[in-house]
Amino acid sequence: MSKTIMVSDEVHSSLARLKHPRESYTELLSRLAGVSKNRPRSILECAGLWSHLTEKDVQARLNAIERGRVKWRPLEW
């Protein structure tokens, strides 16, 4: 059974930017809502997640990740 929902033009534009090529809006909303948590995740789902960031913002995030790696130590059994 399908349902019709109304969203503002602004929300629709935001959803359209988040939607992957060939992904339906049902699939998009399911992904965003975490409904499909049991399926295997693909690294390809991460493609483009930072496309809206400036180069400076990307570099800041990469630096933060690297700082976290330096602090991380594997568990000793």
C-alpha positions as CSV (number, residue, x, y, z in Angstrom):
1,M,0.0,0.0,0.0
2,S,1.4,3.4,-0.8
3,K,0.7,6.8,0.9
4,T,1.0,10.3,-0.4
5,I,2.8,12.9,1.7
6,M,3.1,16.6,1.2
7,V,6.4,18.4,1.7
8,S,7.4,22.0,1.1
9,D,9.4,22.9,-2.0
10,E,12.4,23.4,0.2
11,V,12.2,19.9,1.7
12,H,11.6,18.4,-1.7
13,S,14.8,20.2,-3.0
14,S,16.8,18.9,0.0
15,L,15.5,15.3,-0.6
16,A,16.3,15.5,-4.3
17,R,19.9,16.5,-3.4
18,L,20.2,13.5,-1.1
19,K,18.7,11.0,-3.5
20,H,21.0,8.7,-5.3
21,P,20.7,8.1,-9.1
22,R,18.1,5.5,-9.8
23,E,16.9,5.6,-6.1
24,S,13.2,6.1,-5.6
25,Y,11.9,8.5,-3.0
26,T,10.6,5.5,-1.1
27,E,14.1,4.0,-1.0
28,L,15.6,7.4,0.0
29,L,13.2,7.9,2.9
30,S,13.7,4.3,4.0
31,R,17.4,4.8,4.0
32,L,17.2,8.1,5.9
33,A,14.7,6.6,8.4
34,G,17.0,3.6,9.0
35,V,14.2,1.2,8.0
36,S,16.6,-0.9,6.0
37,K,19.2,-1.4,8.7
38,N,19.4,-5.2,8.2
39,R,20.7,-5.0,4.7
40,P,24.4,-4.9,4.0
41,R,25.7,-1.4,3.6
42,S,27.7,-0.4,0.6
43,I,30.7,2.0,0.7
44,L,29.2,3.6,-2.4
45,E,26.4,5.0,-0.1
46,C,29.1,7.3,1.2
47,A,30.0,8.8,-2.2
48,G,29.2,12.4,-2.3
49,L,28.3,12.9,1.3
50,W,30.9,15.7,1.7
51,S,30.3,17.2,-1.8
52,H,28.6,20.3,-0.2
53,L,31.7,21.0,2.0
54,T,34.5,23.4,1.1
55,E,38.0,22.1,0.7
56,K,38.9,23.7,4.0
57,D,36.0,21.9,5.8
58,V,37.0,18.5,4.2
59,Q,40.6,19.0,5.3
60,A,39.5,19.8,8.8
61,R,37.4,16.6,9.0
62,L,40.3,14.5,7.6
63,N,42.6,16.0,10.2
64,A,40.2,15.2,13.0
65,I,40.0,11.6,11.7
66,E,43.7,11.3,11.6
67,R,44.0,12.7,15.2
68,G,41.5,10.1,16.3
69,R,43.6,7.3,14.6
70,V,46.7,8.4,16.4
71,K,44.9,8.2,19.8
72,W,43.3,4.8,19.0
73,R,45.1,1.8,20.4
74,P,44.0,-1.8,19.7
75,L,42.6,-3.8,22.6
76,E,45.1,-6.1,24.2
77,W,43.7,-9.5,24.9
